[in-house]
Amino acid sequence: FAEDDRIDMLNAQRRREKQQEHRRQIEVLLEQRRAAFEQERLKEMEEIQHNSKVAEIRRQIIEDERKRLLAAAAKNLGLRHLPKGVLSTDGDKMLFNE
């Protein structure tokens, strides 16, 4: 009986060691997943910021071109020949006052 008890104790110890090793492996995998998720989130944030900058640059280019066209129209045509709504800001109206 003593031999059976010793074998049972050794088996229980091996089982506990295997469970602990399994827990360590799970923790490593979870940490890898967390790191990958965080890296992906940072990448997405950088992409959003980049897209925002590109959109702002595009908007600024369009606004500059619109002002250039308005200034050219102000010199050539005058205020009466523009459709309603073209002069959206006071800055646009100042182009015609010059």
N, C-alpha and C positions, 0 to 999 in steps of 0.2 A: 504493500500500500504506500509505503514511503516513496518508492520509485515512481508510482503513478502520480502522487502529489507533486513530486519534483518535475515530472514531465508536464503536468498541467500548469505549474508555475512558469516553466520555461516557455510554454506555448502562449500563456497569457502575456508574458513579458514581450515576446516577439510580436504579438498582436498589437500591444500598446506602442511599440517602436514603429511598426508599420503605420499605425494610425497617426502618430506624430509626424512621421516623414510625409505622409499624405497631406496633413494639414500644412506643413511647410511648403510643399509643392503648390498647394492651392493658394497660399498667401503670395508666393512668387508670381503665379499666373495673374492673380487679382492686381498686384502692383504693376505688372506689365500692362494690363488692360487699362488701368488708371492712367499710366504714363502715356500710352498711345492715345487715349481719349483726350487728355490734356493737350497733347501735341496737335491733334486734329483741331481742337477748339482754338488754339492759338493761330493755327494756319488759316482757319476760317475768319477769325477776327482780322488778321493781316489782309486777307483778300477783300473783306468788306471795307476796310480803310482804304485800300488801293482803289477799289471801285468808286468809293466816295470821292477820292481825290481826282480821278479821271472825269467823273461826272461834273465836278466843280470846274475843272479846267475847260471842259467842253462848254459848260454854261457860260463861262467868262468869255470864251472865244466867240460864241454866238452873240452875246451882248455887245462885245466890242464891234463886231461886224454890223450889227443892227444900228449902232450909233454912227458908224462910218457911213452907212447908207443913208441914214437920216440927215447927217451933215451934208452929204452930197445933194440930197433932195432939197434941203433948205437953201442951198446956194442957187440951185437951178430952177426950182418950181415955186417955192414959197408955201406958206401955211395953208392957203385955200385949196390947193390941189391934192391934199392928202386925205385918205379915207379916215372916217372916225375910228378912234381907238388906237391909232398908230402912235400917237404921243401919249405914252402911258405914265410918264413921270415928269416932274418939274424940270429935271435935267434935259429931257427930250425937248421941252418947250424952250429951254434956254438956247438950244442950237438954232432955233429960228429967230431969236431975238438978237443974235450976233450980227 
